């Protein structure tokens, strides 16, 4: 059976238009992909913040262990003036322990790029010391500070 020429053109044209996507379909698909990517990126922002807090808590635990080692080695904790630096550099202020040895390789900053803080005696731990990060805002004494104290004790201070 022979197909008339005017129907053959129509059949061929409709078949070729079904082979590809229109510009509008491409724009819609790209818009949907962009929206989904935006949602994923927005949700990952919270994950990054949680990871920084967890890293800070792990660093503080490492400082506590290093300070315990320092105390076992020298018989005392670093003074307020000596600070955490006494863990990686021999103190230049008195008292300089005779048995001092380097405990940490180098200074460690918190995930927000601020140096960790040390208080001896501590404000939150008056019978011991405080080791803490100033948190994301970099300001001391704010609610985002992360330290070696429980949240309930920091709320009462």
N, C-alpha and C positions, 0 to 999 in steps of 0.2 A: 504494500500500500504506500502510495506516494503522498508525502505531506506537502501541502501548498507552501510556496516560498514565504508568504507573509506570516504563516504560523511558525515556520522554522526559525525565522529571525526572533520572534517573540520567545520561543522555547529556548533558544541559545542565550538571549539577553537575560532571561530570568535565572537560568542556571549559572551564568557567570557572576551575577550579582550576589548569589548565595554563597559563592566561594570565599569571599572575604568579609571583613567587618567594615561597617560604615564609620566615618569619623566620629559621629555622635556616640556610637557604641564604645569606641575606644576611649573617648573622654569620660564616659560614665564609669567604665572599668577602672581607669586611672584615678578618678575621684574616689571611688570606693577603696582602692588600695591605699591612697594617701590618708584617708580617714582612719583606716585600720592601723597604719603605721603610726599615726599620731596618738592613737589610744595606747599602743604598745609602748611607745616612748614615754608617755605620761605615766604609765604604770611602773616603768623601770626606774623612774626618778625616786620613788619611794623605796625601792629595793636598794638603790645606791646609798640612801641615807641610813637604812638599817645596817648595811654592811659596814659603813664608817663607824657607827656606834659600836658594833660588835668588835671591830678591830681595836677601837679605843679601849674597850673593856679588857681585851686580851693583852694589850700593851700595859695596862695598869697592873694586871696580874703578873706580868713579867717583871715590872718594876718592884712589886712587892717581894717576889722571889729574890731579885738582885739585892734589894735592901736587907733582906734576911741574911743573905750570904755576906754582905758587907759587915753587918752587925756580928756575925759569927767570926769573921776574919779579924775585925778590929776591936770588938768589944763594945762598940757604940754605933749609933746611927749618924749619918752626916748631919751637921748643924744646919740651921736655916740658911746661913751665909754660904755654906759649901754646896748645898742643894744636890740635885740629882747628878750634877757634873762630877761629883766625887766617885761616881760609879765607873767613869771612863777616863778621868784625869786626876792625878794626885792633887789633893786639896792644897791650895796656897794659903788658906787661912787656918789659924789655930782652932782646935788641936789637929795636928797632922799625925795620923796613926803610923806607928813604926811598921806595922804589919800590912800596910796598904798594898793591895794588888788590884790591877785593872779587872773589873767584873764584866763590864759591857764594852763592846767594840767602839761605839760612837753614840753621839746624841741622836735621839729619836724624836721626831716631831709627830704631832697628832695628825689624823687624816685631813684636817683643815689647814695644815701648815703652821700651826702654832706650837711652841715648845711646851712640853708637859710641865706642870707646876708641882712644887714640893713645899710643904709647910711642916715644921717641926718646932714646937708641938702643933698638932693639927687643930683647926677650928671645929671640924666635924668629929675628929678623933682626938680629944684633948689629952688622952693618956698615951697617944702614939703619934702618928704622922698622917698627913693627907698627901696623896698623890692624885693629881687630877688634870683633866683637859678643860680648857675654857669653852669647849664645844664649838658649834658652828658660828656663833656670833663673835667669838674671840674676846668676850668681856667677862671679867671675874665676877662671881657672886650672882650669876643669873641662873634661871631654871634649867638651862641646857648644859650646865657644867656636868661632867661625868667624872666621878671619883671613886675612891676606895671606901665609900660609905654607902649606907643604904639610903634609898629615897626617902623613907619615913624620917630618918634623922636629919636629912638636909632640909626637910620641910619645916622642922622645928627650930632651925638655926636662924 
